[in-house]
Amino acid sequence: PPPRARALAAQRPGLLAVPRGALAARLAALQQLLAVPAALAAECAVREPGLLACSEAELMARFDALAVGFGSFREDAVDVVLADPSVLMRVGEGGPLQ
């Protein structure tokens, strides 16, 4: 496997048990959520493998909780996630970062 795949598996070994179709769906959900090209969504997932451990619904809920802080400026939330994808893993259910 490519070095990035090995590193990803080392960081999140549980992802090895997730069916390929489910991983593809999660990646597609991330791409749609951020409205970015597939390659950029994949880069976010490589930088924060935990994103692939979240269901599509959980990704959306986390993003929505983050976006609440930006009011009507959801694009700002996208910029934050693109700069640091791990922010989605730190967002609390009520919206503020933990």
ABEGO torsion letter per residue (X at the ends): XBAAAAAAAAABAAAAABBAAAAAAAAAAAAAAAGBBAAAAAAAAAABAAAAABBAAAAAAAAAAAAAAAEABAAAAAAAAAABAAAAAABBAAGBBX
